């Protein structure tokens, strides 16, 4: 489920679907701008998903030798 200000909430089904939704809400935008907005929405979702599933970085053993 995706919530975008000005577009509402929907289940993201690709950049093309998001671009169509942008075009419906802002008919004065050029088709290329709508496609770019759809790509931006998809990239933002991808980045947020990658960040949430990224494992915690372990400290290198190089820095632990001084703690003993």
Residue pairs with C-beta under 8 A, 6 or more apart in sequence:
1 9
1 10
1 11
1 12
2 9
2 10
2 11
2 12
2 41
2 45
3 9
4 41
6 25
7 21
7 22
7 25
10 21
12 18
12 41
12 42
12 45
14 38
14 42
15 35
15 38
15 39
15 41
15 42
16 35
16 38
17 38
18 37
18 38
18 41
18 42
19 34
19 35
19 37
19 38
19 39
20 34
20 38
21 38
22 29
22 34
22 37
22 38
22 41
23 29
23 31
23 34
26 34
29 37
